[in-house]
Amino acid sequence: MKKWLIVLAGVMMSFTLAACGSKSVATTNGGKITESAYYSSLKSTSSGKQVLQQMILNKVLEKQYGKKVSKSQVNSEYNKYKKQYGSSFNAVLQQNGMTASQLKDSIRSNLLLKAAVKDNVNITDAQLKDQFKSYQPKVTVNQILVSKKSTAETVIKQLKQGKSFASLAKKYSTDTATKNKGGRVAPFDNTNTTYDTNFKNAAFKLKNGEYTKTPVKTQYGYQVIQMVNHPAKGTYKDHESELKSQIVDKKMADSNTLHSVVSKVLKKGNVTIQDKDLQNVLSDYLSSSSSSKK
């Protein structure tokens, strides 16, 4: 199955494939290229068909789930990307041939598809309980990053002697973004993909006020972690909404689930293809065999 949505991984194309005529889209000393000629050439390519598929899907998703995706949700996701890439955000956009507006369009498409997945998959208590096994509420920690294990051991030794974490972070940490803030990093839970796995696992084992007694080896060096706030995990019933969201995120990465959901959405959208050369552009999703896929 082709990916319907590509965020920061390609060009968000927005061709208008209707009302093509004799108007020129380009002229050369060897002749002109008309809209109709361009359209005829484009529709025969796999990329052209994929663009049409995406445009159709966006239309039906907007009709069926548009009210469930707000502008503030889109902006929130957009700001997460801006924060993640920091000063290199615009460069990343340019490298991927996207504008800020195109990224927001892509984010909205992704959120609409997520709403469709949530609406078309059944989540059982058994699935919630299974997801709860790996669930961790958002924790807040301080950390000191150093390049050598021996330096991390020195930090831990001084913590045992009563030195404050903030003073040691300022003195030893190589993380310029946090060393003058007591080593504080942004809160994170089990779904976080930004932080190193060893870092997260070590942090989740700590209770409030505790710090790691041995250096934590990560892809960045060696880290000493102090737990500031580790909320009680509670029961799976306490976090049902979050667990459902995490399960839906997993479903979003499953090609069979997406194929099934997209098929249902398109069928409900009463799509009609007027161009006879493109009659089969949605056959993978609208055929009877597609609807039987789980």
C-alpha positions in Angstrom: 0.0 0.0 0.0 1.3 3.4 -0.9 1.7 5.9 1.9 -1.2 8.4 1.8 0.5 11.0 3.9 4.1 12.1 4.0 5.1 14.7 6.7 8.5 16.2 6.2 9.4 13.4 3.8 8.4 14.7 0.4 6.5 17.3 -1.7 2.8 17.8 -0.8 1.5 18.0 -4.4 -1.6 20.1 -5.1 -2.3 19.8 -8.8 -5.8 20.7 -10.0 -6.8 17.9 -12.3 -10.1 19.4 -13.5 -11.2 22.0 -16.1 -8.1 21.4 -18.2 -8.1 23.0 -21.6 -6.0 24.7 -24.2 -4.4 27.2 -21.8 -0.7 27.0 -21.8 1.3 25.9 -18.7 4.6 26.4 -20.5 5.9 27.7 -23.8 9.1 27.0 -25.6 10.6 27.9 -29.0 9.5 24.4 -30.0 5.9 24.9 -29.1 3.6 25.2 -26.1 2.5 22.7 -23.5 -1.2 23.0 -22.8 -3.1 22.1 -19.6 -4.9 19.2 -21.5 -1.6 17.8 -22.7 -0.1 18.1 -19.3 -3.1 16.4 -17.7 -3.1 13.6 -20.2 0.5 12.9 -19.6 0.2 13.3 -15.8 -2.7 11.0 -15.3 -0.9 8.1 -16.9 1.9 8.2 -14.3 1.8 6.4 -11.0 2.7 9.7 -9.2 -0.2 11.4 -10.9 -2.6 8.7 -9.9 -1.4 8.8 -6.3 -2.0 12.6 -6.2 -5.5 12.0 -7.4 -6.0 9.3 -4.8 -4.8 11.7 -2.1 -7.0 14.5 -3.3 -10.1 12.3 -3.3 -9.3 10.9 0.1 -8.8 14.4 1.5 -12.2 15.4 0.2 -14.1 12.5 1.7 -12.1 12.7 5.0 -12.9 16.4 5.3 -16.6 15.8 4.7 -16.8 12.9 7.2 -14.4 14.1 9.9 -13.6 17.7 9.3 -15.5 18.8 12.4 -13.4 16.6 14.6 -10.1 18.3 13.6 -9.7 21.9 14.8 -7.3 24.5 13.6 -5.8 24.6 17.1 -5.0 20.8 16.8 -3.2 21.4 13.6 -1.2 24.4 15.0 -0.3 22.3 18.0 1.2 19.6 15.9 2.9 22.1 13.7 4.5 23.8 16.7 5.8 20.4 17.9 7.7 20.1 14.6 9.0 23.7 15.0 10.2 23.0 18.5 11.8 19.6 17.5 13.8 21.1 14.7 14.5 24.5 16.3 16.6 26.8 14.2 16.9 24.3 11.4 13.1 24.0 10.9 13.0 26.2 7.8 16.0 24.4 6.3 14.3 21.0 6.9 11.1 22.3 5.1 13.2 23.5 2.1 15.1 20.2 1.9 11.8 18.4 1.7 10.3 20.8 -0.9 7.6 22.0 1.5 6.2 25.3 2.7 4.8 25.9 6.2 1.3 25.9 4.6 1.9 22.6 2.9 3.1 21.1 6.1 0.0 22.2 7.9 -2.2 20.7 5.1 -0.3 17.5 5.5 -0.7 17.5 9.3 -4.5 18.1 8.9 -4.7 15.2 6.5 -2.9 13.0 9.0 -5.2 14.1 11.8 -8.3 13.5 9.7 -7.1 10.0 8.9 -6.4 9.4 12.6 -10.0 10.4 13.3 -11.2 7.9 10.7 -9.0 5.1 12.2 -10.3 5.9 15.7 -13.9 5.7 14.4 -13.4 2.5 12.5 -11.5 0.2 14.9 -12.8 -1.5 17.9 -10.6 -1.3 21.0 -11.2 -4.0 23.6 -10.5 -4.1 27.3 -7.8 -6.7 26.6 -6.1 -4.3 24.2 -6.2 -1.5 26.8 -4.8 -3.8 29.5 -2.0 -4.9 27.2 -1.1 -1.3 26.2 -1.1 -0.4 29.9 1.8 -2.7 30.5 4.1 -0.3 28.7 2.3 2.8 29.7 4.1 5.5 31.7 2.5 8.8 32.7 4.5 12.0 31.8 7.5 12.4 34.1 9.6 15.4 34.8 13.4 14.9 35.3 16.7 16.7 35.5 19.7 15.3 33.8 23.5 15.9 33.6 25.1 14.8 30.3 28.9 14.1 30.2 31.2 12.5 27.7 33.1 10.1 30.1 31.8 7.5 32.4 34.3 8.5 35.0 32.9 12.1 35.0 29.4 10.7 35.5 30.7 8.6 38.5 32.3 11.8 39.9 28.9 13.6 39.7 27.1 10.7 41.4 29.7 10.7 44.2 29.2 14.4 44.8 25.4 13.9 44.8 25.9 11.3 47.6 27.9 13.9 49.5 25.0 16.3 49.4 25.9 18.6 46.5 22.9 20.0 44.7 21.9 18.6 41.3 21.6 22.1 39.9 25.1 23.1 40.8 26.6 19.9 39.4 24.6 20.4 36.2 26.0 23.8 35.8 29.5 22.6 36.5 29.7 19.4 34.5 26.9 19.0 32.0 27.7 19.4 28.3 24.1 20.0 27.4 24.1 23.7 26.9 20.3 23.8 26.5 19.7 22.5 30.1 22.8 23.0 32.2 21.8 26.4 33.5 18.3 25.2 34.2 19.2 22.6 36.7 19.3 20.0 33.9 15.5 20.2 33.4 14.2 18.5 30.2 10.7 18.6 28.8 8.3 16.1 30.4 7.9 12.8 28.5 6.0 9.5 28.6 6.4 6.1 27.0 5.4 7.3 23.6 8.3 9.8 23.3 10.6 9.1 20.4 13.0 12.0 20.9 14.8 10.7 24.0 17.2 7.8 24.1 15.5 4.5 25.1 18.1 3.8 27.8 17.5 7.3 29.2 13.7 6.8 29.3 13.9 3.3 30.9 16.3 4.5 33.6 14.1 7.5 34.4 10.9 5.5 34.6 12.4 3.3 37.4 13.0 6.3 39.6 10.8 7.6 42.4 10.4 11.3 43.2 13.7 12.7 44.5 15.8 9.7 43.5 18.7 9.9 41.0 20.5 7.1 39.1 23.2 5.5 41.2 25.2 4.4 38.1 25.9 6.3 34.9 23.3 5.7 32.1 24.9 5.0 28.8 23.0 6.7 25.9 23.7 7.6 22.3 24.8 11.0 23.5 27.3 10.0 26.2 26.7 9.3 29.9 23.8 10.7 31.8 22.9 11.1 35.4 19.1 11.5 35.9 17.1 12.9 38.8 13.4 12.3 39.1 11.4 15.5 39.9 7.8 14.3 39.4 6.8 10.7 38.7 2.9 10.6 38.9 1.3 7.4 40.2 0.5 5.0 37.3 -2.9 4.0 38.7 -5.0 1.5 36.8 -5.7 1.2 33.1 -9.2 2.6 33.7 -7.6 5.9 35.0 -5.9 6.4 31.6 -8.4 4.9 29.2 -8.4 7.9 26.9 -4.6 8.1 26.6 -4.4 4.3 26.1 -6.9 4.4 23.3 -5.0 7.2 21.7 -1.7 5.2 21.9 -3.4 2.2 20.4 -4.8 4.3 17.5 -1.3 5.6 16.9 -0.1 2.0 16.5 -2.9 1.3 14.2 -1.8 4.3 12.1 1.4 2.5 11.4 -0.3 -0.7 10.4 -0.8 -1.0 6.6 -3.7 -3.5 6.8 -5.6 -1.3 9.2 -5.1 1.8 7.1 -6.2 -0.1 3.9 -9.4 -1.3 5.6 -10.2 2.1 7.0 -9.5 4.0 3.8 -11.7 1.5 1.9 -14.6 2.1 4.3 -14.1 5.9 4.1 -14.0 6.0 0.3 -17.1 3.7 0.0 -19.0 6.0 2.3 -17.8 9.0 0.2 -19.8 7.9 -2.9 -16.8 8.6 -5.2 -17.4 8.7 -8.9 -14.5 8.9 -11.4 -15.6 10.7 -14.6 -12.4 10.2 -16.6 -12.6 6.7 -18.2 -8.8 6.4 -18.2 -8.8 6.7 -14.4 -11.8 4.5 -13.6 -9.6 2.0 -11.7 -7.6 4.6 -9.7 -9.3 3.4 -6.5 -9.8 -0.2 -7.4 -7.4 -1.4 -4.6 -9.7 0.2 -2.1 -13.2 -0.2 -3.6 -13.1 -3.7 -4.8 -15.0 -6.4 -2.9 -11.8 -8.1 -1.9 -10.4 -4.8 -0.4 -13.4 -4.5 1.9 -12.7 -7.9 3.4 -9.2 -6.9 4.5 -8.7 -6.3 8.3 
